[in-house]
Every structure is written in structure tokens, then in C-alpha cells.
Amino acid sequence: MNQLEFVKLHGNGNDFILIDELNGERIPEDEKSEASRILCHRNFGIGGDGVLFLVPSERADIGMRLFQPDGSEAEMCGNGIRCLAKHAWESGYVGERFSVETLAGVIPIQVRRDRKGFWARVEMGIPRFERSEIPADGEGTFLKVPLHGFEVSAVNTGVPHAVIFVENLDIPVEQIAPKIRHSSCFPEGANVNFVRLGNHLEVRTFERGVEAETLSCGTGSVAAAAVARRLGLVGETVEVMTKGGPLRISFAGEKAFMEGPAVTVCRGVVSDEILQTLQ
């Protein structure tokens, strides 16, 4: 690689480094994992909760791949896909309605810009509650299961999520969550969401692959809303407040939709010193 351009974006503070492979930028396939570990490091790299790759697709208008700070590849990311959608739309690759291929399937998106900025409405598909689809051990659904001192529910909203309702969110998330994230109940691990129910849902999420709490998680917000709806706690539309800002989650039949912003932070070129470590 002689030069590598990137775009830094965030969705409610969940920040990503985007590499536009439609524009000729390339990180070789066998280097993507290690490159993501290096680029996401907040002291020795650019810093981010993941690296988004905008790629061609034969099944949709464009494709998205996401590598996390630990080098693993994630199936889907709600905040990440809004960031990728913003870049793709502003680059002229797509119109206001388009589809994105992810490892979780093809995702329809609608985008707009108003006086408050860029917004994307993402069709997140049908939340999957069966243990075999989360995945989680056992049969049937995983709702209000006693686990490590909590009642835990689980759902797949593109990636597996554990959802725990609490009365107080002032808790040591990064001490509690890893026990559930790595529980043997979840063979592929799980993101962990702590949720407080009020006039809206307040959510704190510990993300698998980031291995830390993030300011916002799109699929986690959908998971919290989906479980709350399944338990009869909310209706068809609910505002979910994360540390980084609000998301609007709605349901039409069994399908879930997420609406929220995305912001471009900066554009840049990765230095030669960093590129040399990727070779």
C-alpha cells in the first residue's frame, strides 16, 4: 500500500474508521484483521470502535464489512451502517433509498438531511428470540433467565444481545458485563445491555469485540426495544436514550426499524509509519 485514505465518522458517539474500497482504497484480505486492531487503537492508531469497509456487492447496492478493535469481524452494526450510509450517499454511490449487504443479510435503508443534519432509517429485520438463532444453549426462547444474579433476556438483532432491566443504571458495567458476555450460555458470546424503563428506554451497552462499554449501540438499542416490546413494557415506537444520544426504534408487524444520525468527523491519510506495520 502506497497510501491509505480514511474517513472518521460517528453515530451517537459510536465512532468508526471507514475505508472506501469502491474508491480504490484497499487493505488486503489477510491483513484486515490486524489492520483493524492497529487502526482502532486510541493511543497508537486513529482510534475507533471499529473499521468499516465499503465494498461492492452482487446482492445489494453496496456492501459493508465491519472489523472490531479485537480484530474479529462482526455480522452487523446499527450505528456503523448509518455511518457507511452517510458516506455512500454523499459520495454519490446511492440515492435516498438503497440496500446494503452485511453478514447478517441485506439491509434496506432510507436517508435524508434536514436542518439537524443527516439521518438514516434502517430496516433492521425481525428480532430473533429462538435460542437456536441467537445463538444460546437450550431450546425455546431466552427470556428472564436467572444468570449471574440478574434476570437476562436474549435476542439476535443482527448480532446476539443479552438484555437486563435494572432500576438504576449507575452500575459498574465493565465489571459486571464480561461475566454475561462470556457466559457458556452464549456459544458465540453476546453484547450486554443494561436497560432502565421510564418514559423512554435508557441503555448502556458493553460490546462484544470492542470489549468495553461504548457510547451507543444501534443493534443493542433495537434489542432493548424488542425485548421490552416482547414483555409488554413498550408499544410500537420507543425512544432509546444512549450515552451518546437518542435513537428512535419502531416496529411494523414483526420488523424492527432504527432511525438516527451520523456525523463525519474528519478525513485523512494513514501515515507511512503505520502502513509499514501493516505490511
ZILINFEN-V624293 format. One record per residue. N is the residue number from 1. RES is the residue in three letters. PSI is psi as a letter, one per 20 degrees, with the letter a starting at -180 (* if undefined). D_LAST is the distance of its C-alpha to the last C-alpha in whole Angstrom. Layout:
n=N res=RES psi=PSI d_last=D_LAST
n=N res=RES psi=PSI d_last=D_LAST
This chain:
n=1 res=MET psi=p d_last=8
n=2 res=ASN psi=h d_last=11
n=3 res=GLN psi=q d_last=12
n=4 res=LEU psi=o d_last=13
n=5 res=GLU psi=q d_last=16
n=6 res=PHE psi=r d_last=18
n=7 res=VAL psi=p d_last=21
n=8 res=LYS psi=p d_last=22
n=9 res=LEU psi=r d_last=25
n=10 res=HIS psi=q d_last=28
n=11 res=GLY psi=o d_last=31
n=12 res=ASN psi=k d_last=33
n=13 res=GLY psi=i d_last=31
n=14 res=ASN psi=o d_last=28
n=15 res=ASP psi=q d_last=25
n=16 res=PHE psi=q d_last=22
n=17 res=ILE psi=p d_last=19
n=18 res=LEU psi=p d_last=19
n=19 res=ILE psi=o d_last=17
n=20 res=ASP psi=n d_last=19
n=21 res=GLU psi=i d_last=18
n=22 res=LEU psi=h d_last=22
n=23 res=ASN psi=j d_last=21
n=24 res=GLY psi=i d_last=18
n=25 res=GLU psi=q d_last=15
n=26 res=ARG psi=p d_last=12
n=27 res=ILE psi=p d_last=10
n=28 res=PRO psi=q d_last=10
n=29 res=GLU psi=g d_last=12
n=30 res=ASP psi=i d_last=10
n=31 res=GLU psi=i d_last=8
n=32 res=LYS psi=g d_last=11
n=33 res=SER psi=g d_last=13
n=34 res=GLU psi=h d_last=10
n=35 res=ALA psi=g d_last=9
n=36 res=SER psi=h d_last=13
n=37 res=ARG psi=g d_last=14
n=38 res=ILE psi=g d_last=12
n=39 res=LEU psi=h d_last=14
n=40 res=CYS psi=i d_last=17
n=41 res=HIS psi=p d_last=17
n=42 res=ARG psi=i d_last=21
n=43 res=ASN psi=h d_last=20
n=44 res=PHE psi=i d_last=16
n=45 res=GLY psi=b d_last=15
n=46 res=ILE psi=h d_last=17
n=47 res=GLY psi=p d_last=20
n=48 res=GLY psi=r d_last=21
n=49 res=ASP psi=j d_last=23
n=50 res=GLY psi=r d_last=20
n=51 res=VAL psi=p d_last=18
n=52 res=LEU psi=p d_last=20
n=53 res=PHE psi=o d_last=18
n=54 res=LEU psi=o d_last=21
n=55 res=VAL psi=r d_last=21
n=56 res=PRO psi=q d_last=24
n=57 res=SER psi=q d_last=27
n=58 res=GLU psi=i d_last=29
n=59 res=ARG psi=i d_last=31
n=60 res=ALA psi=a d_last=31
n=61 res=ASP psi=h d_last=31
n=62 res=ILE psi=r d_last=27
n=63 res=GLY psi=q d_last=25
n=64 res=MET psi=p d_last=23
n=65 res=ARG psi=q d_last=21
n=66 res=LEU psi=p d_last=20
n=67 res=PHE psi=p d_last=18
n=68 res=GLN psi=r d_last=19
n=69 res=PRO psi=h d_last=18
n=70 res=ASP psi=j d_last=19
n=71 res=GLY psi=i d_last=16
n=72 res=SER psi=q d_last=19
n=73 res=GLU psi=p d_last=20
n=74 res=ALA psi=q d_last=23
n=75 res=GLU psi=h d_last=26
n=76 res=MET psi=q d_last=27
n=77 res=CYS psi=o d_last=28
n=78 res=GLY psi=g d_last=31
n=79 res=ASN psi=h d_last=30
n=80 res=GLY psi=g d_last=26
n=81 res=ILE psi=h d_last=28
n=82 res=ARG psi=h d_last=30
n=83 res=CYS psi=g d_last=28
n=84 res=LEU psi=h d_last=26
n=85 res=ALA psi=g d_last=29
n=86 res=LYS psi=g d_last=30
n=87 res=HIS psi=g d_last=27
n=88 res=ALA psi=g d_last=28
n=89 res=TRP psi=g d_last=32
n=90 res=GLU psi=h d_last=31
n=91 res=SER psi=i d_last=29
n=92 res=GLY psi=j d_last=31
n=93 res=TYR psi=h d_last=30
n=94 res=VAL psi=r d_last=33
n=95 res=GLY psi=b d_last=36
n=96 res=GLU psi=i d_last=38
n=97 res=ARG psi=p d_last=38
n=98 res=PHE psi=r d_last=35
n=99 res=SER psi=q d_last=33
n=100 res=VAL psi=p d_last=30
n=101 res=GLU psi=p d_last=28
n=102 res=THR psi=r d_last=27
n=103 res=LEU psi=i d_last=27
n=104 res=ALA psi=i d_last=30
n=105 res=GLY psi=a d_last=32
n=106 res=VAL psi=p d_last=32
n=107 res=ILE psi=o d_last=33
n=108 res=PRO psi=q d_last=36
n=109 res=ILE psi=q d_last=36
n=110 res=GLN psi=p d_last=38
n=111 res=VAL psi=q d_last=37
n=112 res=ARG psi=r d_last=39
n=113 res=ARG psi=p d_last=40
n=114 res=ASP psi=a d_last=43
n=115 res=ARG psi=i d_last=44
n=116 res=LYS psi=i d_last=42
n=117 res=GLY psi=b d_last=38
n=118 res=PHE psi=p d_last=36
n=119 res=TRP psi=q d_last=37
n=120 res=ALA psi=p d_last=36
n=121 res=ARG psi=o d_last=38
n=122 res=VAL psi=p d_last=36
n=123 res=GLU psi=o d_last=38
n=124 res=MET psi=j d_last=37
n=125 res=GLY psi=a d_last=38
n=126 res=ILE psi=o d_last=41
n=127 res=PRO psi=p d_last=40
n=128 res=ARG psi=o d_last=40
n=129 res=PHE psi=i d_last=42
n=130 res=GLU psi=p d_last=43
n=131 res=ARG psi=h d_last=41
n=132 res=SER psi=h d_last=40
n=133 res=GLU psi=i d_last=38
n=134 res=ILE psi=g d_last=37
n=135 res=PRO psi=q d_last=36
n=136 res=ALA psi=q d_last=38
n=137 res=ASP psi=q d_last=40
n=138 res=GLY psi=a d_last=44
n=139 res=GLU psi=r d_last=46
n=140 res=GLY psi=b d_last=47
n=141 res=THR psi=r d_last=46
n=142 res=PHE psi=m d_last=44
n=143 res=LEU psi=p d_last=47
n=144 res=LYS psi=l d_last=48
n=145 res=VAL psi=p d_last=47
n=146 res=PRO psi=p d_last=47
n=147 res=LEU psi=o d_last=44
n=148 res=HIS psi=l d_last=43
n=149 res=GLY psi=j d_last=46
n=150 res=PHE psi=q d_last=46
n=151 res=GLU psi=o d_last=47
n=152 res=VAL psi=p d_last=44
n=153 res=SER psi=q d_last=43
n=154 res=ALA psi=q d_last=40
n=155 res=VAL psi=q d_last=39
n=156 res=ASN psi=o d_last=36
n=157 res=THR psi=l d_last=36
n=158 res=GLY psi=h d_last=32
n=159 res=VAL psi=q d_last=31
n=160 res=PRO psi=p d_last=33
n=161 res=HIS psi=p d_last=35
n=162 res=ALA psi=p d_last=38
n=163 res=VAL psi=p d_last=40
n=164 res=ILE psi=p d_last=43
n=165 res=PHE psi=p d_last=46
n=166 res=VAL psi=q d_last=47
n=167 res=GLU psi=h d_last=49
n=168 res=ASN psi=p d_last=47
n=169 res=LEU psi=i d_last=44
n=170 res=ASP psi=m d_last=44
n=171 res=ILE psi=q d_last=42
n=172 res=PRO psi=m d_last=39
n=173 res=VAL psi=g d_last=37
n=174 res=GLU psi=i d_last=34
n=175 res=GLN psi=h d_last=36
n=176 res=ILE psi=g d_last=38
n=177 res=ALA psi=g d_last=36
n=178 res=PRO psi=h d_last=33
n=179 res=LYS psi=h d_last=36
n=180 res=ILE psi=g d_last=37
n=181 res=ARG psi=h d_last=33
n=182 res=HIS psi=j d_last=33
n=183 res=SER psi=q d_last=36
n=184 res=SER psi=i d_last=37
n=185 res=CYS psi=h d_last=39
n=186 res=PHE psi=n d_last=35
n=187 res=PRO psi=h d_last=33
n=188 res=GLU psi=j d_last=30
n=189 res=GLY psi=r d_last=31
n=190 res=ALA psi=q d_last=32
n=191 res=ASN psi=q d_last=32
n=192 res=VAL psi=p d_last=35
n=193 res=ASN psi=p d_last=37
n=194 res=PHE psi=p d_last=40
n=195 res=VAL psi=p d_last=43
n=196 res=ARG psi=p d_last=46
n=197 res=LEU psi=p d_last=49
n=198 res=GLY psi=c d_last=51
n=199 res=ASN psi=h d_last=51
n=200 res=HIS psi=a d_last=48
n=201 res=LEU psi=p d_last=45
n=202 res=GLU psi=p d_last=43
n=203 res=VAL psi=p d_last=40
n=204 res=ARG psi=p d_last=37
n=205 res=THR psi=p d_last=34
n=206 res=PHE psi=o d_last=32
n=207 res=GLU psi=p d_last=29
n=208 res=ARG psi=p d_last=27
n=209 res=GLY psi=g d_last=23
n=210 res=VAL psi=h d_last=24
n=211 res=GLU psi=l d_last=26
n=212 res=ALA psi=r d_last=28
n=213 res=GLU psi=p d_last=31
n=214 res=THR psi=r d_last=30
n=215 res=LEU psi=h d_last=32
n=216 res=SER psi=q d_last=33
n=217 res=CYS psi=o d_last=32
n=218 res=GLY psi=g d_last=33
n=219 res=THR psi=h d_last=33
n=220 res=GLY psi=h d_last=35
n=221 res=SER psi=g d_last=38
n=222 res=VAL psi=g d_last=38
n=223 res=ALA psi=g d_last=39
n=224 res=ALA psi=g d_last=41
n=225 res=ALA psi=h d_last=43
n=226 res=ALA psi=g d_last=43
n=227 res=VAL psi=g d_last=44
n=228 res=ALA psi=g d_last=47
n=229 res=ARG psi=g d_last=48
n=230 res=ARG psi=h d_last=49
n=231 res=LEU psi=j d_last=51
n=232 res=GLY psi=k d_last=53
n=233 res=LEU psi=h d_last=52
n=234 res=VAL psi=r d_last=51
n=235 res=GLY psi=b d_last=52
n=236 res=GLU psi=i d_last=50
n=237 res=THR psi=p d_last=48
n=238 res=VAL psi=q d_last=47
n=239 res=GLU psi=p d_last=45
n=240 res=VAL psi=p d_last=42
n=241 res=MET psi=o d_last=41
n=242 res=THR psi=r d_last=38
n=243 res=LYS psi=h d_last=37
n=244 res=GLY psi=i d_last=35
n=245 res=GLY psi=r d_last=38
n=246 res=PRO psi=q d_last=40
n=247 res=LEU psi=q d_last=39
n=248 res=ARG psi=o d_last=42
n=249 res=ILE psi=p d_last=42
n=250 res=SER psi=r d_last=45
n=251 res=PHE psi=p d_last=46
n=252 res=ALA psi=o d_last=48
n=253 res=GLY psi=c d_last=49
n=254 res=GLU psi=i d_last=46
n=255 res=LYS psi=q d_last=43
n=256 res=ALA psi=q d_last=42
n=257 res=PHE psi=q d_last=40
n=258 res=MET psi=p d_last=38
n=259 res=GLU psi=p d_last=39
n=260 res=GLY psi=r d_last=37
n=261 res=PRO psi=r d_last=35
n=262 res=ALA psi=q d_last=32
n=263 res=VAL psi=p d_last=31
n=264 res=THR psi=p d_last=28
n=265 res=VAL psi=g d_last=27
n=266 res=CYS psi=r d_last=25
n=267 res=ARG psi=q d_last=22
n=268 res=GLY psi=a d_last=20
n=269 res=VAL psi=p d_last=16
n=270 res=VAL psi=p d_last=13
n=271 res=SER psi=q d_last=13
n=272 res=ASP psi=h d_last=11
n=273 res=GLU psi=g d_last=11
n=274 res=ILE psi=g d_last=9
n=275 res=LEU psi=h d_last=7
n=276 res=GLN psi=h d_last=5
n=277 res=THR psi=i d_last=6
n=278 res=LEU psi=i d_last=4
n=279 res=GLN psi=* d_last=0
